[in-house]
Amino acid sequence: MARPPKTLVELIRDNGFRRDRHAALLESEPLAEGAPEFCPPELWRKLRFAQTTYVKYRRSGDEGGQSDYLDAFSRGVRALHGGRLPWALGGD
């Protein structure tokens, strides 16, 4: 029996979010306001900002904005696991 697909939060926790495979989850699974125990609250707020902004650009049809904030979200997840925070979320 196949394992059910991971949720967006599980992908973030497990460093498994891949922009090409999981972008649709940003629209269908809004992140909760409160940070889960595995993520610092400030980074969680930034991930929520990237998600909200991505959805806004996606609904407006702005492909450049979509790409920027999808990339920012993906890099924010990597930052949780030791990567650098992207510029769009307050990093370098």
N, C-alpha and C positions, 0 to 999 in steps of 0.2 A: 504494500500500500504506500502510495506516495505521501511524502511529508507536505503539509500545507505551506504555501508561500509565506515568507517572513513579512511582518508588518514594517512600516517605515521606521518606527522606533527600534525594532529589532535590528534592522539593517544599519541604523546609526550606531547602536550599541556594539554591533559586531564588526563595524568598519566594512560593511558589505554593500553600501549604497554605491551604485554605478549609474552615472547620469544617463547613459544610453539605454539601460534596461529598466530603470526605476523612476524616471521623471514623472510618469503618470501618477505615481503615489503622492507627489507634492500637491496635486489637485484633489485627490480623493481621500487623503488622510491628514487633515490639519493637525499639526502638533499641539499638544495641550499647553496651556499657559505655564503651568509649573514644571520645572525641570525634573527629570527623573534622577535618581541617586547617582547614576553613572556619569552625569554631565554637569559641569559647573553652570550655575544659573546664568552667568553673563554670556557664555557661549550658546546656551540654549536659546536665550533671547535673540541672539544673532542668527541662529538657524531659523527661528520662527520668522524673523524679518526677511531673510532670504527667501523662505518659502512663500510668504505673503506677497512679496514683491514679484517673484517669479510668476505666481498665479495672476497677478494684476497685469503684467506684461503679456502673458499668454492669452488672456481674455481680450486684450486690446489688439492683439495681432502683431505686436512689436517683437520681431524675432531677435533683434539685437539685445534688447532688455532681457528677453527670455534666456538667451544663451549666457549673458553675463551673470544672472542670478542663479541659474542652474549650476553654472561653474562655481559660483561662490558657495552655494549650498554643499556641493560635492567636496570642495576644498575645506569647508567648515567641518564636515564630518572627519576628514583626514586630520584636521587640526586637533580634534578631540583625541586622536590616537597618535599624536606626536608630530604632525605636520605643521606647516606655517599657516596662519590665518590669512585668508585672501583680503585684498584691499577693500573690496565691497563690504566686508564685515568688520572693517577697522584695523586690518593688518597692514603689512608692508605692500 
